[in-house]
Amino acid sequence: MTKTTNIFTKIYTQGWPVVCLLFFIAFSASAQVITTADTTSIKIGEELRISFEVQADSIDLVVFPDQQSFLPLEVIESYATDTTYSNSKINYRKQYGLTQFDSGRYIIPRQKIIFNNTFFLSDSINVQVFDVAIDTTKQKMFDIKPAMVVAKAPFQVPASIYWLVLLIGVIVVVWYFLRRKKKKEQAKKQLPAYQEALVALKELDSTPYLLQNDAKEYYSLLTEIVKRYLDREVDDTALESTTQELIERLNTLKKSRNFDFKSKDIKLLDTILKRADLVKFAKMQQGSGQAQADRATIQEIISNTHQAIPEPTQEELLQDTLYLRALQKKKLRKKIVVAGSSIVLVLIISTAIFSSLYGFGTLKETVFGNSLKDTLDGRWYKSQYGAPGLIVTTPEILVRQPQENSRDSLPSSSSLSRFISGAIGDELYVSLSIAKAAMQASQENPALDVDSEIEQALEDLENAGALNLVVKREAFSSEEGLKGVKAYGDFNLKLPNAEISEEKMSYEILLFDQQNALQMVTIVFERDKQYANQIKERIISSIEVPVSPQAQNKKQPQDAQ
């Protein structure tokens, strides 16, 4: 009893630090992360499942982050959290599916699990990834299948064409409505002068100008109607003439007996036109009913003038017919000019818009096409050639060539197998050769064999028509660690008609050695061609050398370290 009392007394006297220490120990014991893996060795691409288990109370918060970092392994899938209950405790279990596509030893790093307001780290796990063993003694090897002719991909309309069609459609619709409106106006003008004047007088009667005491606008329309009629039937300068000028010409026509005008009509017209001038310019007020009386007088003057106009003779009718035909031809020519100008304008606008968005070069390629661009954007083929093999991706499958030398290819004196696509002088020429004799002839000094093989390739270029050959040489190393020798430069090509091409040709020769063999890739293409250079770079970046089993066995101890 005394001992127990002393313990509580000690806790009380020492205070809260002891209590906090006991609470931390209890908290740590209640939150323990158990890390397990279903296996510690997998094959390339096989799934490995890693599990994290945490036991906690019902009031505790446990979070397994979905975006866990398991590098250098990759996460295939994050499975749902599994929850079980045991003795008033909750067991949380979270699984992740992992994999790796390169052989070697890897360490799964420690992962963070959140528990309430703190976090815990899981254990790290060592994983061994093995290659998939292939028994070449049981698996029969097959030669490369011959090239097959496949149907071309269907033509795809560029997206810019749809915008161009839409723009043309909008322009055509606007032009149609403007032309329709113009036709309606012309249809009104094409009425006979007398009928046009009567229709205009009726439309004037329906206007509200008199009710609004707007005599100025009313007289303006009234005088325009009578002047337009006289302009079409009597004097073609009536619309531009003043009142005095018009009356003087009408009197002259009456005296010359070209028109049998009544003197009364000319005097009445003179009076109405002068009254209209006073209303329009001097704002003179008219008496009640004066405007209606002037309107009726104008109609009577138009009717009397229509009766006074003599009937046209046969010669005049013929002249009118010829004039109408000439007028129709003139209208037709005008329509052709307008249509042609519209099309040219649409093309100019479309060209400007497309060029500003994508560049003039892209527009030119879209309209006229570009074989090199089609090659770059088209289908490419990844194949392995020769033994020992060399993997290359090319726009056309390389075709195996016989041992006979030909002028349009680059044969090697020590080549056992050879594959080419195209010919020297084309936009693109690709050659791949496998040679063993050179290495076997001088195994003590393989560098001499590399030099002689490059010299032989350059000599074959000259035999194929290369002139003014520029040669540069340097070591080559790809992103995959593939090392070799590169010779490159440019030359002028001698054409079949003995002339020298003005366009320069470029070449690159890559030489690798493996398994007592020389592997050479030669690419000849047109210099200063944007897409030709991109095609060359894509071919070179795709070159791979299959890893032999001996090299793989040497690589594994290094990976394990």
C-alpha positions as CSV (number, residue, x, y, z in Angstrom):
1,M,0.0,0.0,0.0
2,T,2.8,2.3,0.8
3,K,4.6,1.5,-2.4
4,T,1.6,2.2,-4.5
5,T,1.1,5.5,-2.8
6,N,4.7,6.5,-3.3
7,I,4.3,5.9,-7.1
8,F,1.3,8.1,-7.5
9,T,3.0,10.7,-5.2
10,K,6.0,10.7,-7.4
11,I,3.9,11.1,-10.6
12,Y,2.0,14.0,-8.9
13,T,5.2,15.7,-7.7
14,Q,7.0,15.3,-11.0
15,G,4.1,16.8,-12.9
16,W,2.9,16.5,-16.5
17,P,6.2,15.4,-18.3
18,V,5.8,11.9,-17.0
19,V,2.1,11.8,-18.1
20,C,3.1,13.1,-21.6
21,L,5.8,10.4,-21.8
22,L,3.4,7.7,-20.9
23,F,0.8,9.1,-23.5
24,F,3.4,9.1,-26.3
25,I,4.4,5.5,-25.5
26,A,0.7,4.4,-25.6
27,F,0.2,6.4,-28.9
28,S,3.2,4.9,-30.5
29,A,2.2,1.4,-29.6
30,S,-1.3,2.0,-31.0
31,A,-0.1,3.2,-34.4
32,Q,2.3,0.7,-36.0
33,V,2.7,0.5,-39.9
34,I,3.3,-3.1,-41.2
35,T,4.8,-3.2,-44.7
36,T,4.6,-6.4,-46.7
37,A,5.2,-7.4,-50.3
38,D,3.8,-10.5,-52.1
39,T,7.2,-11.2,-53.6
40,T,10.7,-9.6,-53.8
41,S,11.6,-10.8,-57.3
42,I,9.6,-10.3,-60.5
43,K,10.1,-10.5,-64.2
44,I,10.1,-7.5,-66.4
45,G,6.6,-6.1,-66.6
46,E,5.2,-8.4,-63.9
47,E,3.1,-6.9,-61.1
48,L,4.3,-6.7,-57.5
49,R,1.8,-5.9,-54.8
50,I,3.0,-4.0,-51.7
51,S,0.7,-3.7,-48.7
52,F,0.6,-1.2,-45.7
53,E,-1.4,-2.2,-42.6
54,V,-2.3,0.2,-39.7
55,Q,-4.2,-0.6,-36.6
56,A,-6.1,2.3,-35.0
57,D,-9.1,3.2,-32.9
58,S,-12.4,4.2,-34.4
59,I,-11.8,7.9,-33.6
60,D,-8.3,8.0,-35.3
61,L,-7.8,9.4,-38.7
62,V,-5.6,7.3,-41.1
63,V,-4.9,8.5,-44.6
64,F,-3.0,6.6,-47.4
65,P,-2.1,9.2,-50.1
66,D,-3.1,8.0,-53.6
67,Q,-0.2,9.8,-55.2
68,Q,2.6,7.8,-53.6
69,S,6.1,7.9,-55.1
70,F,7.5,4.4,-55.6
71,L,10.3,5.4,-58.0
72,P,12.2,3.8,-59.5
73,L,9.2,1.4,-59.8
74,E,6.0,2.5,-61.6
75,V,2.5,2.4,-60.1
76,I,0.1,0.2,-62.1
77,E,-2.9,0.6,-59.9
78,S,-3.9,2.0,-56.5
79,Y,-6.3,-0.5,-54.9
80,A,-9.1,0.5,-52.5
81,T,-8.4,0.5,-48.8
82,D,-9.6,-2.6,-47.0
83,T,-11.1,-2.2,-43.5
84,T,-11.5,-5.0,-40.9
85,Y,-12.5,-4.9,-37.2
86,S,-10.7,-6.8,-34.3
87,N,-11.2,-6.3,-30.6
88,S,-12.6,-2.8,-30.8
89,K,-9.7,-1.9,-33.1
90,I,-9.8,-1.1,-36.9
91,N,-7.3,-2.6,-39.2
92,Y,-6.6,-0.5,-42.4
93,R,-4.9,-2.3,-45.3
94,K,-3.9,-0.4,-48.5
95,Q,-2.4,-2.1,-51.6
96,Y,-0.5,-0.8,-54.6
97,G,0.4,-2.6,-57.8
98,L,4.0,-1.9,-59.0
99,T,6.2,-3.0,-61.9
100,Q,9.5,-2.2,-63.7
101,F,10.5,-2.7,-67.3
102,D,14.3,-2.7,-66.8
103,S,16.1,-5.6,-65.1
104,G,18.3,-5.0,-62.0
105,R,18.0,-4.5,-58.2
106,Y,15.8,-1.7,-56.9
107,I,14.7,-0.4,-53.5
108,I,11.2,0.7,-52.9
109,P,11.5,3.8,-50.8
110,R,9.8,4.4,-47.5
111,Q,6.2,5.8,-47.8
112,K,4.4,8.3,-45.7
113,I,1.1,7.4,-43.9
114,I,-0.8,10.1,-42.1
115,F,-2.1,9.2,-38.6
116,N,-4.2,12.0,-37.0
117,N,-1.9,15.0,-36.9
118,T,1.4,13.2,-37.5
119,F,2.8,10.7,-40.0
120,F,4.7,7.5,-40.0
121,L,7.1,6.0,-42.5
122,S,6.9,2.5,-43.8
123,D,9.8,0.1,-44.2
124,S,11.8,0.0,-47.5
125,I,11.9,-3.2,-49.5
126,N,14.5,-4.6,-51.9
127,V,13.2,-5.9,-55.2
128,Q,15.0,-7.9,-57.9
129,V,13.7,-7.6,-61.5
130,F,14.8,-10.4,-63.9
131,D,14.9,-10.6,-67.7
132,V,12.5,-12.9,-69.5
133,A,14.7,-15.9,-70.6
134,I,14.4,-16.9,-74.2
135,D,15.7,-20.3,-75.3
136,T,16.8,-19.8,-78.9
137,T,17.4,-23.6,-79.3
138,K,13.7,-24.2,-78.9
139,Q,12.3,-21.1,-80.5
140,K,12.6,-21.3,-84.3
141,M,14.1,-18.2,-86.0
142,F,12.4,-16.8,-89.1
143,D,13.8,-14.6,-91.8
144,I,12.4,-11.1,-92.4
145,K,9.1,-11.3,-94.4
146,P,9.0,-9.6,-97.8
147,A,7.6,-6.1,-98.1
148,M,3.9,-5.9,-98.6
149,V,1.9,-3.4,-100.6
150,V,-0.7,-1.8,-98.3
151,A,-3.4,0.6,-99.2
152,K,-2.7,4.3,-98.6
153,A,-4.3,6.0,-95.7
154,P,-7.5,7.9,-96.6
155,F,-7.1,11.6,-97.5
156,Q,-7.7,13.8,-94.5
157,V,-9.0,17.3,-95.1
158,P,-7.0,19.9,-93.2
159,A,-8.9,21.9,-90.5
160,S,-8.0,25.1,-92.3
161,I,-10.0,24.1,-95.3
162,Y,-13.2,24.2,-93.2
163,W,-12.5,27.7,-92.2
164,L,-11.8,28.7,-95.8
165,V,-15.1,27.1,-96.9
166,L,-16.9,28.9,-94.1
167,L,-15.4,32.3,-95.1
168,I,-16.3,31.8,-98.8
169,G,-19.8,30.8,-97.8
170,V,-20.3,34.0,-95.7
171,I,-19.0,36.1,-98.6
172,V,-21.3,34.4,-101.1
173,V,-24.4,34.8,-98.8
174,V,-23.6,38.6,-98.3
175,W,-23.0,39.0,-102.0
176,Y,-26.3,37.2,-102.9
177,F,-28.5,39.4,-100.6
178,L,-26.8,42.6,-101.9
179,R,-27.3,41.5,-105.5
180,R,-30.9,40.6,-104.8
181,K,-31.5,44.1,-103.3
182,K,-29.9,45.7,-106.3
183,K,-32.1,43.7,-108.6
184,K,-35.2,44.8,-106.9
185,E,-34.2,48.4,-107.3
186,Q,-33.4,47.8,-110.9
187,A,-36.8,46.2,-111.4
188,K,-38.5,49.3,-110.2
189,K,-36.3,51.4,-112.6
190,Q,-37.1,49.1,-115.5
191,L,-40.8,50.1,-115.4
192,P,-41.9,52.3,-118.3
193,A,-41.4,56.0,-117.4
194,Y,-45.1,56.8,-117.5
195,Q,-46.1,53.8,-115.3
196,E,-43.2,54.5,-112.9
197,A,-44.5,58.1,-112.5
198,L,-48.0,57.0,-111.7
199,V,-46.8,54.4,-109.2
200,A,-44.6,57.0,-107.5
201,L,-47.6,59.4,-107.3
202,K,-49.7,56.8,-105.6
203,E,-46.9,56.0,-103.1
204,L,-46.7,59.8,-102.4
205,D,-50.4,59.8,-101.6
206,S,-49.8,57.2,-98.9
207,T,-47.1,59.3,-97.1
208,P,-48.0,61.2,-93.9
209,Y,-46.1,64.4,-94.9
210,L,-49.3,66.5,-95.4
211,L,-50.8,65.3,-92.1
212,Q,-47.5,66.3,-90.4
213,N,-47.5,69.7,-92.2
214,D,-44.2,68.7,-93.8
215,A,-44.7,70.5,-97.1
216,K,-41.0,70.7,-97.8
217,E,-40.5,66.9,-98.0
218,Y,-43.8,66.5,-99.9
219,Y,-42.9,69.0,-102.6
220,S,-39.3,67.6,-102.9
221,L,-40.8,64.1,-103.8
222,L,-43.4,65.7,-106.1
223,T,-40.8,67.6,-108.1
224,E,-38.5,64.6,-108.2
225,I,-41.3,62.5,-109.7
226,V,-42.0,64.9,-112.6
227,K,-38.4,65.6,-113.3
228,R,-37.5,61.9,-113.3
229,Y,-40.3,61.3,-115.9
230,L,-39.1,64.2,-118.1
231,D,-35.5,62.9,-117.7
232,R,-36.4,59.5,-119.1
233,E,-38.8,60.6,-121.8
234,V,-38.0,64.1,-122.9
235,D,-34.7,65.6,-121.6
236,D,-32.0,63.4,-120.1
237,T,-30.7,66.4,-118.1
238,A,-33.9,67.2,-116.3
239,L,-32.8,65.8,-112.9
240,E,-29.7,68.0,-112.8
241,S,-31.4,71.2,-114.2
242,T,-32.8,74.1,-112.3
243,T,-36.4,75.2,-112.8
244,Q,-35.5,78.0,-115.2
245,E,-33.1,75.7,-117.3
246,L,-35.8,73.0,-117.5
247,I,-38.5,75.3,-118.7
248,E,-36.3,76.9,-121.3
249,R,-35.4,73.6,-122.8
250,L,-39.1,72.5,-122.9
251,N,-40.0,75.7,-124.8
252,T,-37.1,75.1,-127.2
253,L,-38.3,71.5,-127.9
254,K,-41.8,72.9,-128.5
255,K,-40.6,75.5,-130.9
256,S,-38.5,73.0,-132.8
257,R,-41.6,70.8,-133.0
258,N,-39.8,67.7,-131.6
259,F,-42.5,67.5,-129.0
260,D,-46.0,68.8,-129.2
261,F,-46.2,70.3,-125.7
262,K,-49.1,72.4,-124.6
263,S,-48.2,75.9,-123.6
264,K,-50.6,75.7,-120.7
265,D,-48.8,72.6,-119.4
266,I,-45.4,74.3,-119.5
267,K,-46.7,77.3,-117.7
268,L,-48.4,75.2,-115.0
269,L,-45.2,73.2,-114.5
270,D,-43.2,76.4,-114.3
271,T,-45.6,77.7,-111.6
272,I,-45.5,74.5,-109.5
273,L,-41.7,74.1,-109.7
274,K,-41.2,77.8,-108.6
275,R,-43.7,77.3,-105.8
276,A,-41.8,74.1,-104.7
277,D,-38.6,76.1,-104.7
278,L,-40.1,78.6,-102.3
279,V,-41.4,75.9,-100.0
280,K,-38.1,74.0,-100.0
281,F,-35.7,77.0,-99.7
282,A,-37.8,79.9,-98.4
283,K,-40.1,77.9,-96.1
284,M,-43.2,79.5,-97.6
285,Q,-46.5,78.3,-96.1
286,Q,-49.1,77.0,-98.5
287,G,-52.8,77.4,-98.3
288,S,-55.1,74.5,-97.4
289,G,-55.5,72.1,-100.4
290,Q,-52.8,73.7,-102.5
291,A,-50.4,70.7,-102.3
292,Q,-53.2,68.3,-103.4
293,A,-54.1,70.6,-106.3
294,D,-50.4,70.7,-107.4
295,R,-50.2,66.9,-107.2
296,A,-53.3,66.5,-109.5
297,T,-51.8,69.1,-111.9
298,I,-48.5,67.2,-112.1
299,Q,-50.3,64.0,-112.9
300,E,-52.2,65.8,-115.7
301,I,-49.0,67.3,-117.1
302,I,-47.4,63.8,-117.1
303,S,-50.4,62.3,-118.9
304,N,-50.5,65.1,-121.5
305,T,-46.7,64.8,-122.1
306,H,-47.1,61.0,-122.5
307,Q,-49.7,61.6,-125.2
308,A,-47.5,64.2,-126.9
309,I,-44.5,61.9,-127.3
310,P,-44.5,60.5,-130.8
311,E,-44.4,56.7,-131.4
312,P,-40.9,55.3,-132.1
313,T,-40.0,54.4,-135.7
314,Q,-38.6,51.1,-136.8
315,E,-35.1,52.5,-136.9
316,E,-35.5,53.7,-133.3
317,L,-36.8,50.4,-132.2
318,L,-33.9,48.6,-133.9
319,Q,-31.5,51.0,-132.2
320,D,-33.2,50.3,-128.9
321,T,-32.8,46.5,-129.4
322,L,-29.1,46.9,-130.2
323,Y,-28.7,49.1,-127.2
324,L,-30.3,46.5,-125.0
325,R,-28.1,43.7,-126.3
326,A,-25.0,45.8,-125.8
327,L,-26.3,46.7,-122.3
328,Q,-26.8,43.0,-121.5
329,K,-23.3,42.1,-122.7
330,K,-21.9,44.9,-120.6
331,K,-23.8,43.6,-117.5
332,L,-22.5,40.1,-118.2
333,R,-18.9,41.3,-118.4
334,K,-19.4,43.3,-115.2
335,K,-20.7,40.1,-113.5
336,I,-17.7,38.1,-114.6
337,V,-15.4,40.8,-113.4
338,V,-17.2,41.1,-110.1
339,A,-17.2,37.3,-109.6
340,G,-13.5,37.0,-110.5
341,S,-12.6,39.8,-108.3
342,S,-14.5,38.3,-105.4
343,I,-12.8,35.0,-105.8
344,V,-9.4,36.7,-106.0
345,L,-10.2,38.7,-102.9
346,V,-11.4,35.6,-101.0
347,L,-8.1,33.8,-101.9
348,I,-6.0,36.8,-100.9
349,I,-7.8,37.1,-97.5
350,S,-7.7,33.4,-96.9
351,T,-4.0,33.3,-97.8
352,A,-3.3,36.2,-95.5
353,I,-5.2,34.7,-92.6
354,F,-3.7,31.2,-93.0
355,S,-0.2,32.6,-93.5
356,S,-0.4,34.7,-90.3
357,L,-1.6,31.7,-88.3
358,Y,0.6,28.9,-89.7
359,G,3.2,30.6,-91.9
360,F,3.5,30.8,-95.7
361,G,5.6,27.7,-95.9
362,T,2.8,25.6,-94.3
363,L,0.3,27.2,-96.7
364,K,2.4,26.3,-99.7
365,E,2.8,22.7,-98.4
366,T,-1.0,22.4,-97.8
367,V,-1.9,23.6,-101.3
368,F,0.9,22.0,-103.4
369,G,2.0,19.2,-101.0
370,N,5.4,18.2,-99.8
371,S,6.6,14.6,-100.3
372,L,9.2,14.9,-97.5
373,K,6.6,16.2,-95.1
374,D,4.2,13.4,-96.1
375,T,7.1,10.9,-95.4
376,L,7.8,12.5,-92.0
377,D,4.1,12.4,-90.9
378,G,3.3,9.1,-92.5
379,R,3.7,5.6,-91.3
380,W,7.2,4.4,-90.1
381,Y,8.4,0.9,-89.7
382,K,10.7,-0.5,-86.9
383,S,12.6,-3.6,-87.9
384,Q,15.7,-5.6,-87.0
385,Y,18.1,-6.3,-89.8
386,G,21.0,-8.8,-90.1
387,A,22.9,-10.9,-87.7
388,P,24.2,-9.6,-85.4
389,G,21.1,-7.5,-85.6
390,L,20.6,-3.7,-85.8
391,I,17.2,-2.2,-85.0
392,V,16.3,0.9,-87.1
393,T,13.0,2.8,-87.6
394,T,12.6,4.0,-91.2
395,P,9.8,5.5,-93.4
396,E,10.2,2.5,-95.8
397,I,11.2,-1.0,-95.0
398,L,14.7,-1.7,-96.2
399,V,15.0,-4.3,-98.8
400,R,17.7,-7.0,-98.8
401,Q,20.1,-6.6,-101.8
402,P,22.0,-9.2,-103.7
403,Q,25.8,-9.2,-103.5
404,E,26.2,-7.7,-107.0
405,N,27.3,-4.1,-107.0
406,S,25.2,-1.4,-108.5
407,R,25.8,2.2,-109.2
408,D,22.8,3.5,-107.2
409,S,23.8,1.8,-104.0
410,L,26.8,1.7,-101.7
411,P,28.1,-1.9,-101.5
412,S,30.9,-2.8,-99.1
413,S,33.7,-5.2,-100.1
414,S,33.3,-7.1,-96.8
415,S,29.5,-7.0,-96.5
416,L,27.7,-10.2,-95.8
417,S,24.2,-8.7,-95.8
418,R,22.8,-5.5,-97.1
419,F,19.5,-3.6,-97.0
420,I,18.6,-0.3,-98.7
421,S,15.7,2.0,-99.5
422,G,15.7,4.5,-102.3
423,A,18.7,5.5,-104.5
424,I,21.4,8.1,-104.4
425,G,20.0,11.3,-106.0
426,D,16.5,10.7,-104.5
427,E,15.2,12.9,-101.7
428,L,16.2,10.2,-99.2
429,Y,18.5,7.2,-99.4
430,V,19.0,4.7,-96.5
431,S,21.5,1.9,-96.5
432,L,22.4,-0.7,-93.7
433,S,25.2,-3.2,-94.1
434,I,26.7,-5.9,-91.8
435,A,30.4,-6.7,-92.4
436,K,32.5,-9.4,-90.7
437,A,35.5,-10.0,-92.9
438,A,37.2,-6.8,-92.0
439,M,37.2,-7.5,-88.2
440,Q,38.4,-11.1,-88.7
441,A,41.2,-10.0,-90.9
442,S,42.7,-7.7,-88.3
443,Q,41.5,-8.4,-84.8
444,E,44.6,-6.9,-83.2
445,N,43.9,-3.5,-84.7
446,P,40.2,-3.1,-85.3
447,A,40.5,0.7,-85.7
448,L,42.2,0.1,-89.1
449,D,39.2,-1.9,-90.1
450,V,36.8,1.0,-89.2
451,D,38.9,3.4,-91.2
452,S,39.0,1.2,-94.2
453,E,35.3,0.6,-94.1
454,I,34.6,4.3,-94.0
455,E,37.0,4.9,-96.8
456,Q,35.3,2.2,-98.8
457,A,31.9,3.8,-98.2
458,L,33.2,7.3,-99.3
459,E,34.8,5.7,-102.4
460,D,31.5,4.1,-103.3
461,L,29.8,7.5,-102.9
462,E,32.2,8.9,-105.5
463,N,31.5,5.9,-107.8
464,A,27.8,6.7,-107.5
465,G,28.3,10.3,-108.8
466,A,29.4,12.3,-105.7
467,L,31.7,15.3,-106.6
468,N,33.4,17.8,-104.3
469,L,33.0,15.5,-101.4
470,V,33.5,17.2,-98.0
471,V,34.3,14.7,-95.2
472,K,34.1,15.3,-91.4
473,R,34.6,12.7,-88.8
474,E,33.9,12.4,-85.1
475,A,32.9,10.0,-82.4
476,F,29.2,9.2,-82.1
477,S,27.2,8.4,-78.9
478,S,23.4,8.0,-78.7
479,E,21.1,8.7,-75.8
480,E,20.9,5.0,-75.2
481,G,24.6,4.7,-74.8
482,L,25.3,3.3,-78.2
483,K,28.9,4.4,-79.3
484,G,30.5,4.4,-82.7
485,V,32.1,6.5,-85.4
486,K,30.3,9.1,-87.6
487,A,31.4,10.5,-90.9
488,Y,29.4,13.3,-92.5
489,G,29.5,16.1,-95.0
490,D,28.0,17.1,-98.3
491,F,28.7,16.9,-102.0
492,N,27.5,17.8,-105.5
493,L,25.8,15.0,-107.5
494,K,26.7,14.3,-111.1
495,L,23.5,13.8,-113.1
496,P,23.0,11.1,-115.8
497,N,23.4,13.8,-118.5
498,A,26.9,14.6,-117.2
499,E,25.8,17.9,-115.7
500,I,26.4,18.7,-112.0
501,S,23.4,19.4,-109.8
502,E,23.3,22.8,-108.2
503,E,21.6,21.5,-105.1
504,K,23.9,20.0,-102.5
505,M,23.4,16.5,-101.1
506,S,24.3,15.7,-97.5
507,Y,25.3,12.3,-96.1
508,E,25.9,10.7,-92.7
509,I,27.7,7.4,-92.2
510,L,27.4,5.7,-88.7
511,L,29.7,2.7,-88.0
512,F,29.3,0.4,-84.9
513,D,31.2,-2.8,-84.0
514,Q,29.8,-5.6,-81.9
515,Q,30.3,-9.4,-81.8
516,N,33.3,-9.2,-84.2
517,A,31.2,-7.4,-86.8
518,L,30.9,-4.0,-88.3
519,Q,27.5,-2.5,-88.8
520,M,27.2,0.6,-91.0
521,V,24.2,2.9,-91.5
522,T,24.4,5.4,-94.5
523,I,21.9,8.1,-95.0
524,V,22.0,10.4,-98.0
525,F,19.5,13.3,-98.3
526,E,19.0,16.7,-99.8
527,R,20.8,19.5,-97.9
528,D,18.9,22.6,-96.7
529,K,15.6,20.7,-96.7
530,Q,13.8,21.1,-93.4
531,Y,12.0,17.8,-93.4
532,A,14.9,15.9,-94.9
533,N,17.0,16.8,-91.9
534,Q,14.2,15.9,-89.5
535,I,13.8,12.5,-91.2
536,K,17.6,11.9,-90.8
537,E,17.5,12.8,-87.1
538,R,14.6,10.5,-86.5
539,I,16.3,7.6,-88.2
540,I,19.5,8.1,-86.3
541,S,17.8,8.5,-82.9
542,S,15.9,5.2,-83.5
543,I,19.1,3.1,-84.0
544,E,19.3,0.3,-81.4
545,V,21.6,-2.6,-80.9
546,P,20.0,-5.7,-79.3
547,V,21.7,-6.6,-76.0
548,S,23.4,-10.0,-76.2
549,P,23.1,-12.5,-73.3
550,Q,26.8,-12.1,-72.5
551,A,26.5,-8.3,-72.2
552,Q,23.4,-8.7,-70.1
553,N,25.2,-11.0,-67.6
554,K,28.0,-8.4,-67.3
555,K,25.4,-5.7,-66.7
556,Q,23.5,-7.3,-63.9
557,P,26.3,-7.1,-61.2
558,Q,26.7,-3.3,-62.0
559,D,22.9,-2.8,-61.6
560,A,23.0,-4.7,-58.3
561,Q,25.5,-2.3,-56.9
